Amino acid sequence: MKNTLGELIKERGAKIGVIGLGYVGLPLAAEFAAAGFSVTGFEVDGNKIKALNAGRSYIPDVPGGTVSALVRGGKLSATGEFKKLAAMDAVIICVPTPLRKSKDPDISYIVSAVDKIEDAFRRGQLIILESTTYPGTTREILLPRMEKKGLKVGKDFFLAFSPERVDPGNPRFGIKNTPKIVGGITAACTSVAAALYGTIVDKVLPVSSTEAAEMVKLLENTFRAVNIGLVNEVALMCDRLKLDVWEIIGAAATKPFGFMPFYPGPGLGGHCIPLDPQYLSWKLRTLNFYARFIELAGEINSRMPEYLVEKIGAALNDRSKPLKGAKILVLGAAYKKNIGDMRESPALDVIHLLQKKGARVRYHDPYVRSIEIAGRRMAGSPLSDALVRGQDAVVVTTDHSVFDMRRIVAAARLVVDSRNACRGIRSPKIVRL
């Protein structure tokens, strides 16, 4: 069975199904289709299915022309009929894994995907989970379901985990040139999954188990979360010491060894960094182990929106203006620069906190037309000199490259910059994090 599937992969004859066509699933599906495979995307969102089958991309990292050509060429399609999973030789799960309000893992999307696979499961298939989760998920949740029909893993079917490493908006690293980690339930599972990914990425790195692969992803993002927590705390220290944290980091970054620069900000955003460490922390709590670094970093990072609002209030107070009733323009609603991804964006927390304190808040983001704050829809405002001049403060929460900060500073009364977007600009109007 391994040889049969291996030959199908080698000859590009394997049919590939991707469950979940979001920021991870659509780019992956497009890469496999561009490599010559017949790819079917499985989705519950009818709008995504309709857009993809019409040749339209709704993910900035996947050009519309690419999708259109692949759809026209018969290599890429989308469906909501999950019974068609039976025709797939390889099925890759790319569904969300959010946290519950209690900060416990919510793997309900994974379980739902496995339910659909189980209904259509057959001998000879390769199943790969890419959704970020806690160590043990693939073996403890997926494997028993796949073995229900009496099939043997590594012989009759293959099961592996390969963590997604998508960085939305990154112009330098994409799927092809980012090494792919693969860990299977058995050595044969690892081999088949590695062969599949080897058709679209430059380097595949096999690891010893699915648990090892699951842990790799959590380590990567826990590393970032903890170091961002550290530098956010350093920013608080520098504020007390009347030092410029950006100057300190820039100087430290000149050291050619032993230091890697991380930067403070209004809080953590995106699907991975704020959430993944909590998956690891939760798993360890089940083993009676308290992950102190993770918990502390989470506390510091989650406090940053509140700290920024306090900074805004203090800056207005220095100019004899109370925060209550102040007109404030927030620049940027996305969680990072040059994309429209709103997942876990700290800008939303900042806006909500400002509103709770009585400020009259507007926002502008060229990538985000509207946002939802406390259940109410809020439309973005077109950016203009007149709009900036009419505000008591402009707050930079996302440093999009299209922002002309010199022009904004010239028109503004006060700029509170949480991203160092005003670097190189000297003005008494600027208050940095």
N, C-alpha and C positions, 0 to 999 in steps of 0.2 A: 504493500500500500504506500509506503514511504517512497519507493522508487517510482511508482505510478504518478503520484502527486508531484514529485520532484521533476519528472519529465514534462508534465503539464506546465509547471512553472517555467522551466527552462525554455520551452517552446512558445511561451506566452499564450498557452491554450487554457490556462486555469481561469475560471470565472470567479471574480472577486466581488464580494458584497461588503459594503461599509454601512454599519448601523449608526446613524447620527451624522448629519451633514452640516455641522457648525464650523467653528474656527479650526477644529482639528480634522474632522471627517472630510469636509469638502476638499481642502488642499491635498489630503492623502489620496482621496479618490481620483482627483485630477492627475496626480503624479503616476499612479498605476495605469490610468487610461492612456496617458501620454507615452508610457513605456510599451504600449501595445496590448494590454489586457482589456478584456471586456469587463466593465465595472458597473455595478448597480448600487445606487445609494438607497438606503431604506430610511424613511423619515415618517414622523407622525405629523409634522407641520406641512399642511397642504400648500401654503404659500411658497415654501422652499422647493417642494416638488414641482410646482407649476413653473417657478422661475428657472430651475435647472433644466427641465425638459424643453423650455423655450430658448435655452442657450444663454441665459443671463446669470451672472455671478452676483452674489450678495455679500461676498467676503472680499475685502480690499486686496488681500494677498494673492487672490486668484483672478487674473485678468479676465474680463468678459470675453475677449477674443479667443482666449484659450478654451474656455468652457464651450463657447459656440462651435468652435472647430471640432472638439471632441464629441459633442452631441451630434453634430451633422455627420461625423464619421462613424457613428454607431458604436463608439467606444464607451460612452458615458450616458447613464440615464438614472432617473430617480423614480421611486414607487413607494406607495404606502401599503402594498400587498405583501405582507411578511411571509406568506406561504411560498413565495418565490425564493426564499432562502434555501429551499431544498435543492435548487439548481446550482447553488454556489459551491465552488471547491474550497474557497477560503472566505471566512467571515471575520471582519475586524470590528470590534465594538468601540465606538468613539462617542460615548454619551456623557452628559454632565455628572459630576459627583459633588454636589453641594454639601453644606453643613446644615444640620438642624439648628434651631435657636439655642438648643442646649450645647451646641458645639460638638455633637456626636455626628459621625459619618452618616450621610444619607445615600445608601447605595441602591435605592429603589429603582433608579433608571437602569442600573446594571442588571438587577433582578428581572425587570421588565423585558430587557433585551434578551436575557437568557431564556425567559419564558417563550419568547417568539422563536428563538433558535431551536429550543427543545421540541417544539411542535413540528419543525421541519427537518430535524437532525437526521443525518444518514451516515453510513459508513464511508470513510475516506476523506472526511472534511477536516480542514484546519481551522481552529477557532483561536483568535487572538484578542486579548483584552488590552486596550490602550488607555482607558480611562484611569486617571490617578486614584489610587485607593490604598488601604492599609495592607501591610505584609500579611499574606495568607489568604487574601480574597480569592485568587484564582483557584487555589487548591481546595479551599474550604467551601466556597459557594458555587463555582462553575463546575469543577470536576465531578462531584456527586451527581449533578443533574445530567451531565453528558454520559455518565456510565449507567444510567438507568436502563438503557436498552440492551445492556449486557455486552457492550462494546468495550474493548481494552484500549486504554490510552497509550499512545506510542506505537500501537500496532494497527488498530482499526480506525483510530482518529487521533488528531494531534491538537494539543492545547498549550498555549504559551501566553506570556505577558511581555509587552514591549511598551515602555512608557513614552507617551508623546512628548516632544520637545519643541513644540511650536512657540515661536516668539512673534506675535502679531506685529506687523509693521517693521520688522527687522530687514533692512535692505541687503545685509551681508550674509546672514545665515538662514537657509531654508531647509526643507526636508532633505534635499540631495546631499548637501555638504555638512550636515549635522550628523555625527556618528549615531547609529541606532543600537540601543541596548536590547537584547533579546534573551529571555530566560524561559525555558520550557519545563513542563512537568517531568519529561524524560529527555534523554539526550537526543532521541529521534525527533521529539517535538521541537527542541531547540534548533536542530539542523534544518528541518523543513521550514520553520518560521524565518530563520536566518537566510535561507535560500530565496524566499519570497521577497524580503526586504532588500536583499542584495541586488535585486533588479532595478531598484530606484534610488538607493543611497550609495555614497562612495565607500563607506566603511560600516560594517556590522560588527558589534562586539558582543559575543555570546557570554552569558554569565551562568553560574552553576544551577540556578533554580528560578522559579517564578517569584519566590519570596525575595531573592536577591535583586531581581529586576524591579520589583515593586519598591524595595527600599532605596534603590538608586535614585528614583524620582523624588522621593521624600527627602533624601539627604540634599539633593541639589537645591530644592526650594527652601528647606529649613536653613541651609547655609546662608541663603540670601536674606531670609526673614530675620535671622538672628543678627547678622551683620548690619542690616538696615536698622534694627532695633538699637544696636550699639551706637551707630552714628546719629540716630535721632536723639539718644540720650546725650551724646557729646554736644549736639546742637543746643540742648537745654542747658548744659554746663557752660557753653560759650556765651549764652545769653546772660547768665548770672555773672560771668567773668568779664563782660563787655568786650568779647572777642568776636571776630568774624569767622564763623565756622567754615565758610567756603574758602577763605584764605588758608585756614589751618589744613583742610583736606587737600587743597591744591598743592601746598608745600610738601605735605607728607607723601603725596603721590609721586614726587620726583625721585623717591628712593627706588632704585632699580630692583630691589629684592625685599621679601619679607613684608610687603604692604600691598594691599589691593584696595583702591578707593571705592567706597560706597557713599551715597549721598542722602541727606535728610530730605524730608518732604512733608506734605500734609497728611500722610498716612499711606497704608498699603492698599493697592488695588489689583484688579485682574482676578482670574479664576484660580491661579495656582498659589502664589506666594502667601496670601492671607489665609488660605484654606489648608494647603498640604501639610504644614507643620501640625495642625490640629488633628489630622488623621493619624499621624505618628504618635502624638501625645495621647490620643484616645486609646490606641492599641496598647501602648505601654502601661496605661492605667489599668487595663484588664490583666496585666502581669504584675500589678502591685509595684510599679516603678513610676516615680514622679519626674517628668522631664522639665527640670527647673529652668534651663536656658530658654526652651521653647515658650513656656508659660510667661516668663519675664519679658521676653521680646514681644510677645503678643500684647501684654499689658502696655508696654511703652508705645508700640506702634498704633494701637487702638486709641491712645490718648492724644495723638498728634492733631486730629481735627479740632479738638477742644482747645489745645494749646494755641493753634493758629488763630482761632476766633478770639482768644484772650489777647493775642498779639495785635490783632486788628483793633479791638476795643481800646487797648493802651495807646496805640498810634493815633487814633481819633481823639482820645482824651487829651493827648499832648497838644492837639490842635484845637482844643476847646469845643470839641464836637462829641456828643454822646452817641453810643452805638445805637440806642433805641431811636428809631426814626431816621437813621442815617441811610443815604442812598449808596448802595454798594453794587459794583459790577464785578462778577466773578468770571475770570477768563479761563475757560477750559472745564469741561464736564467729564471727559474721558479719563480713564485711569492712567494713561501714559500718552506721550506726545505722538502726534501725526497719525492717530487712528481714532475710530469712533467707538471703541469697545468700552462699554459702561460697567462691566462686571466688577462689583465691589469697589467702585470708584470713591475715593475719599472726598472728592469734590461735592458729592451729594450730601455727605455728612456735614461738611462745612456750610453749605447753603442752608440745610435744615437748622443747624445750630444758630446761624445768623438770624434766620426768620424767627426762631423761638425767642431770641433776645430783642425782637422788635425792629430789626433792620429791614429796609425795603430793598430786596435783592432782585437783581436781574443777572442773566448770564449770557455769555457768548461762547460758542464753540463751532467752528466751521464744519466739524464732522458729526455734530449731534444736533438735530433739529429741535428735539423736545426731550424733557426729562420728567420723571415723576418723583415728587417730594411729598412724603406723608400722605400718599394716596391722591394727590392733586397733580394734574398735568401742567407743566410749565414750559412755555415756548421760548426758544432762544431769541436774543435781540441782535439785529444786524449791527456790526461794529462800525462806528464812525467817530470822528473827532468830537462831534457835538454830543454824542452819547457819553464819551469819556469825560468831557468837560463838565457834564451835568451830574457827575457822581462825586460823593464825598470821599470814596476810596475805590480803587481798582485792586482786586486780589487775584494774583496769578496762582492757579491751582494745577494747571497743566501747561507746560512750556511748548506749545505747538510752534513749529518752525515758521509758520506763516505770520505769526504775531510780530509786527514791527514795534519792538519795545521802545526804541528811541522816540518814535512818533507818539506812542501811548504815554510815555513818561512826560513828554513835552506838553501834552494836552491835559494830563491828570493833575488833580490836587494832591493826591497821595497814592502811592503804589506799594502794596504789601506783597512781597515776592517770596513765595515758598519753594520755588524751584531754581533760583539763581538765573532766571531768564534775563535779568538786567545786568548780567556780568559785563564789565567793561564800561558801564554807564555810571557816571558820578552825578548824583543829584540829592539834595536834602529831602526831596519828595519820596525817596525810596527807603522802605523799611524791609530788610531781609530777614528771613527765618533765622 
